[in-house]
Amino acid sequence: MGKMRTAIGLMSGTSMDGIDVALVRTDGLAAVERGPFLGVPYDPAFRDRLKLALEQAKSIRQRNERPGELAAIERELTLRHATAVTEFLERNSLDRSSIDLIGFHGQTVLHRPDEALTVQLGDGPLLAKETGVAVVYDMRANDMLHGGQGAPLVPAYHAALAGTIRNARLPVCFVNIGGISNVTYVGVDGAVVAYDSGPGNTLIDQWVETHAGIPFDQGGMVASEGRVISELADRYLSNPFFTAEKRRSLDRNDFQPPGGKDAELADGARTLAYVAAASIIKSAGHLPVTPALYVICGGGRLNRTIMRDLSDLAARQNAGVISAEEAGFNGDAMEAEAWGYLAVRSLQRLPLTFPGTTGVREPVTGGILAEPQ
């Protein structure tokens, strides 16, 4: 066991709903002690600013470009993260000096793996200056320089957690249902395979926001009153993404929400919930062995309609489905925890990504260290 470090992980995901803050103590290897968690929601006005950032980022060709409002939005985003760290420390009666490191994901505004281009808004040096804590940021770029897709990065953390699940049979598959869903397979032999598996909450969020003026379908309530429109579901599930030989990482724009004439509100939400579940099972067909257990993380695990569909589909493979909480974890905290864990690995120059996770040519580390000034 190596030296234990205390790290805060900060995650702002594709659903753009807020900042997740989590604490981990780890040696960057198998030793992981999970600490408290805090979710800090964005107000609607700032969410609109982030949507503007997505639009303006489409013109970026070099990853350090910040056209239009992007530089101002990046600064505001970073300062909001600094405030979130302060709130987290105060709420949990933690001393700033007890934190060795912050792992800062930032906000992805552009991800084009085929062009080796990924852009996360987030000013690491500014965050280090504001918090007085060393910050590791920009953890995806080095993977792309070495032929990887730049995603997913959480699998290294999933692999560390796999051995701690109560009564679990391997192989186990961690599923993160965020805006985009991704899977991490941990085999009996410890092999790790990971990739994006398809649309998660993004299409549902866009659908209910457009048709009902609500940001997401809480608990799958809207979907629970609808029916699956097979033709619409098949249109998504026949996308070449699912059958391609090479797994590729997804941008939130790779799958578009249905048109207004495709469905009524509840039927659209119901169909997209089914698509979210079926995408996972369909993509799991590319794994070395069918998992014995799926552990569901991310916001999608709170959508009961998705979870029911996932359980029904997995049962046909004799596989179980449990939430992160049933496995002994905090499903809201896992991605933020992972960013803290990865920051410690980065500090030690340990690999963050592997050929089986991002398609990188060889295991590589990543991240840039910003010391407080």
C-alpha positions in Angstrom: 0.0 0.0 0.0 1.3 3.4 -1.0 1.0 6.8 0.7 -2.6 7.7 1.5 -3.7 11.2 0.3 -6.9 13.1 0.9 -8.5 14.4 -2.2 -11.6 16.3 -3.2 -13.1 15.4 -6.5 -15.2 17.9 -8.5 -17.5 16.9 -11.3 -19.9 18.8 -13.5 -21.5 16.3 -15.9 -23.1 16.3 -19.3 -26.5 16.9 -17.7 -25.2 20.3 -16.5 -27.4 20.3 -13.4 -24.7 21.3 -10.9 -21.3 20.6 -9.2 -20.7 17.3 -7.4 -18.1 17.5 -4.6 -16.8 14.3 -2.9 -13.9 13.4 -0.6 -11.7 10.3 -0.9 -8.7 9.1 0.9 -6.6 6.8 -1.3 -3.2 5.6 -2.2 -4.3 5.7 -5.9 -4.3 1.9 -6.0 -6.8 -0.5 -4.2 -7.1 1.4 -0.9 -10.1 3.7 -1.0 -11.9 5.3 1.9 -15.0 7.2 0.8 -15.9 10.4 2.6 -18.8 12.9 2.5 -20.5 14.2 -0.6 -22.3 17.5 -1.6 -24.3 18.4 -4.6 -24.4 22.1 -5.5 -27.1 22.8 -8.1 -26.8 25.4 -10.8 -29.4 28.1 -11.0 -31.5 28.1 -14.3 -29.7 31.3 -15.5 -26.2 29.6 -15.3 -27.5 26.4 -16.9 -28.6 28.7 -19.8 -25.0 30.1 -19.9 -23.7 26.5 -20.1 -26.1 25.8 -23.0 -24.7 28.9 -24.7 -21.2 27.6 -24.1 -22.1 24.3 -25.9 -23.3 26.3 -28.9 -20.3 28.6 -29.1 -17.8 25.7 -28.6 -18.9 24.2 -31.9 -16.6 26.5 -33.7 -13.5 25.5 -31.7 -10.7 23.9 -33.7 -7.8 24.2 -31.2 -8.6 23.1 -27.7 -7.3 26.3 -26.1 -9.6 28.6 -28.1 -12.3 30.3 -26.2 -14.5 32.1 -28.7 -17.5 34.4 -27.8 -18.5 34.2 -24.2 -16.5 31.0 -23.4 -13.7 32.7 -21.5 -16.1 34.6 -19.2 -18.2 31.4 -18.7 -15.1 29.4 -17.9 -14.1 32.0 -15.2 -17.5 32.0 -13.7 -17.7 28.1 -13.7 -14.3 28.0 -12.0 -15.3 30.5 -9.3 -18.5 28.5 -8.7 -16.4 25.4 -8.1 -14.2 27.3 -5.6 -17.3 28.4 -3.8 -18.6 24.8 -3.8 -15.3 23.6 -2.2 -15.6 26.2 0.5 -19.2 25.2 1.2 -18.2 21.5 1.3 -15.4 22.1 3.8 -17.7 24.3 6.0 -20.6 21.8 6.0 -18.3 18.9 7.0 -16.2 20.9 9.5 -13.1 20.1 7.4 -9.9 22.1 7.6 -8.6 23.3 4.2 -5.1 22.2 5.3 -6.3 18.6 5.6 -6.9 18.4 1.8 -3.9 17.4 -0.2 -5.4 17.7 -3.7 -8.4 18.6 -5.8 -9.3 16.7 -8.9 -11.1 19.1 -11.2 -13.1 17.8 -14.2 -14.6 21.0 -15.5 -17.5 21.2 -17.9 -17.1 19.3 -21.2 -18.4 21.6 -24.0 -16.9 19.7 -27.0 -15.9 16.1 -27.4 -14.9 14.9 -30.8 -12.8 11.8 -30.4 -12.5 11.2 -34.1 -10.7 14.6 -34.4 -8.7 14.0 -31.1 -10.4 17.1 -29.8 -11.9 17.4 -26.3 -12.6 20.7 -24.4 -13.4 21.0 -20.8 -14.0 24.5 -19.4 -12.2 25.0 -16.1 -9.2 27.1 -15.1 -7.0 24.9 -12.9 -4.6 27.6 -11.8 -7.5 29.9 -10.9 -9.1 27.2 -8.8 -5.8 26.5 -7.0 -5.4 30.2 -6.3 -9.0 30.6 -5.0 -9.0 27.4 -2.9 -5.4 27.4 -1.7 -5.2 23.7 -2.6 -3.2 22.0 -5.4 -5.4 21.1 -8.4 -5.1 18.4 -11.0 -7.1 19.3 -14.1 -7.3 18.5 -17.8 -7.1 14.8 -17.3 -8.5 13.7 -20.7 -6.2 15.3 -23.2 -3.1 13.2 -22.8 -5.1 10.0 -23.5 -6.1 11.5 -26.9 -2.5 12.4 -27.7 -1.7 8.7 -27.4 -4.5 7.5 -29.6 -7.3 7.2 -27.0 -10.9 8.4 -27.1 -10.5 10.6 -24.1 -13.3 8.8 -22.3 -14.3 7.0 -20.1 -11.9 7.8 -17.3 -13.9 6.5 -14.3 -13.0 2.8 -14.9 -9.8 2.9 -13.0 -11.8 3.9 -10.0 -14.5 1.2 -10.7 -11.8 -1.4 -10.8 -10.6 -0.3 -7.3 -14.2 -0.5 -6.0 -15.1 -3.9 -7.6 -13.4 -5.9 -4.9 -15.4 -4.2 -2.1 -18.9 -5.0 -3.3 -20.8 -7.2 -0.8 -21.5 -10.8 -2.0 -20.8 -9.9 -5.6 -20.1 -12.4 -8.3 -17.7 -11.4 -11.0 -17.7 -10.4 -13.8 -19.4 -7.2 -12.6 -20.4 -4.3 -14.8 -20.6 -0.8 -13.4 -23.1 1.3 -15.4 -23.1 5.1 -15.1 -26.3 6.6 -16.5 -25.5 10.3 -16.8 -26.3 12.4 -19.8 -24.5 9.7 -21.8 -24.2 6.2 -20.3 -21.0 4.2 -20.0 -20.1 0.8 -18.8 -17.1 -0.6 -16.9 -16.5 -4.4 -17.0 -14.3 -5.9 -14.3 -13.6 -9.6 -15.1 -12.8 -12.6 -13.0 -9.2 -12.1 -14.0 -9.2 -8.4 -13.1 -9.4 -7.4 -16.7 -11.0 -4.0 -17.2 -13.0 -3.0 -20.3 -15.0 0.2 -20.6 -16.8 2.3 -23.2 -19.7 4.6 -23.7 -22.9 2.5 -24.1 -25.4 5.0 -25.6 -27.8 7.8 -24.6 -28.6 8.0 -20.9 -30.6 10.9 -19.5 -29.9 13.6 -22.1 -32.6 12.7 -24.6 -35.2 12.3 -21.8 -34.2 15.6 -20.3 -34.4 17.4 -23.6 -37.8 15.8 -24.4 -39.5 16.7 -21.1 -37.9 20.2 -21.1 -39.2 20.9 -24.6 -42.7 19.4 -24.1 -43.4 20.1 -20.4 -41.0 22.8 -19.4 -39.4 20.6 -16.7 -35.6 19.9 -16.5 -35.9 16.1 -16.1 -38.4 13.3 -15.5 -38.1 12.9 -11.7 -38.2 9.2 -10.7 -39.5 8.3 -14.2 -43.0 9.6 -13.3 -43.8 11.0 -16.7 -42.5 7.8 -18.4 -44.5 5.6 -16.1 -47.7 6.9 -17.7 -46.7 6.2 -21.3 -46.0 3.3 -23.6 -43.0 2.3 -25.6 -43.4 3.2 -29.3 -41.5 0.4 -30.9 -40.8 2.1 -34.2 -39.2 5.1 -32.4 -37.2 2.9 -30.1 -35.9 0.8 -33.0 -34.9 4.0 -34.8 -32.4 4.7 -32.0 -31.3 1.1 -31.3 -30.5 0.5 -35.0 -27.9 3.3 -34.9 -24.6 2.0 -36.4 -23.0 3.0 -33.0 -24.3 -0.2 -31.5 -22.9 -2.6 -34.1 -19.6 -0.9 -35.0 -16.5 -3.0 -34.5 -14.8 -0.2 -32.6 -16.3 1.2 -29.5 -16.2 5.0 -29.6 -17.0 7.7 -27.0 -20.1 9.8 -27.5 -20.8 13.5 -27.5 -24.2 14.6 -26.2 -25.2 15.7 -29.7 -24.6 12.2 -31.3 -28.2 11.2 -30.6 -30.9 13.8 -31.2 -34.3 14.0 -29.3 -37.4 12.9 -31.3 -39.4 15.4 -33.3 -42.6 16.9 -31.9 -44.7 14.7 -34.1 -43.0 11.5 -33.1 -44.9 11.0 -29.8 -47.0 12.5 -27.0 -45.2 13.6 -23.8 -45.6 10.4 -21.8 -45.0 8.0 -24.7 -41.9 9.9 -25.7 -40.5 9.8 -22.2 -41.4 6.1 -21.8 -39.8 5.2 -25.1 -36.6 7.1 -24.3 -36.4 5.4 -20.9 -36.6 2.1 -22.7 -33.9 3.2 -25.1 -31.6 4.2 -22.2 -32.0 0.7 -20.7 -31.8 -1.3 -24.0 -28.7 0.7 -25.1 -26.8 -0.6 -22.1 -27.8 -4.3 -22.7 -27.1 -4.0 -26.4 -23.7 -2.4 -25.9 -22.9 -5.1 -23.2 -22.9 -7.5 -26.1 -19.4 -6.2 -26.9 -18.0 -7.3 -23.5 -15.7 -10.4 -23.2 -18.3 -12.2 -21.0 -21.9 -11.5 -20.1 -21.8 -9.8 -16.6 -23.3 -11.6 -13.6 -24.2 -8.3 -12.0 -24.9 -4.7 -13.2 -24.2 -1.9 -10.6 -26.1 1.2 -11.6 -24.7 4.6 -10.8 -25.5 8.2 -11.9 -28.8 10.0 -12.0 -30.5 7.4 -14.2 -30.6 4.9 -11.3 -33.3 7.2 -9.8 -35.5 6.8 -12.8 -37.6 3.8 -11.8 -38.8 3.2 -15.4 -35.2 2.8 -16.6 -34.4 0.5 -13.7 -37.4 -1.7 -14.3 -36.6 -2.0 -18.0 -32.9 -2.7 -17.2 -33.8 -5.4 -14.7 -36.2 -7.1 -17.1 -33.7 -7.1 -20.0 -30.8 -8.2 -17.8 -32.9 -11.1 -16.4 -33.0 -12.6 -19.8 -29.2 -13.0 -19.5 -29.5 -14.4 -15.9 -27.8 -11.2 -14.7 -28.8 -9.1 -11.7 -29.3 -5.4 -11.5 -28.6 -3.4 -8.3 -28.2 0.3 -7.5 -24.9 1.7 -6.3 -26.5 2.1 -2.9 -27.4 -1.6 -2.7 -23.8 -2.3 -3.5 -22.7 -0.1 -0.6 -21.8 3.0 -2.5 -23.2 6.5 -3.1 -24.4 6.6 -6.7 -24.5 10.4 -6.8 -20.9 10.7 -5.5 -19.2 8.1 -7.6 -18.0 10.2 -10.5 -16.8 13.0 -8.2 -15.0 10.5 -6.0 -13.4 9.1 -9.2 -12.0 12.5 -10.0 -10.4 12.7 -6.6 -9.0 9.2 -7.0 -7.7 10.0 -10.5 -6.0 13.2 -9.2 -4.0 11.1 -6.8 -3.1 8.6 -9.5 -2.0 11.6 -11.7 0.2 13.0 -9.0 1.9 9.6 -8.8 2.1 9.4 -12.6 0.1 6.2 -12.6 -2.0 5.3 -15.6 -5.5 6.9 -15.8 -6.5 5.1 -19.0 -5.8 1.8 -20.7 -6.2 0.1 -24.1 -9.3 -1.7 -22.8 -11.0 1.5 -21.6 -10.3 4.3 -24.1 -8.5 2.5 -26.9 -5.2 4.3 -26.0 -2.2 2.5 -27.5 -0.7 1.8 -24.1 -1.6 2.7 -20.4 -1.0 6.4 -19.9 -1.3 8.9 -17.1 -2.7 12.4 -17.6 -3.6 15.7 -16.0 -1.9 19.0 -15.2 -0.9 20.0 -11.7 -1.6 23.6 -10.6 0.0 24.6 -7.3 -1.7 27.4 -5.3 0.2 30.7 -5.7 
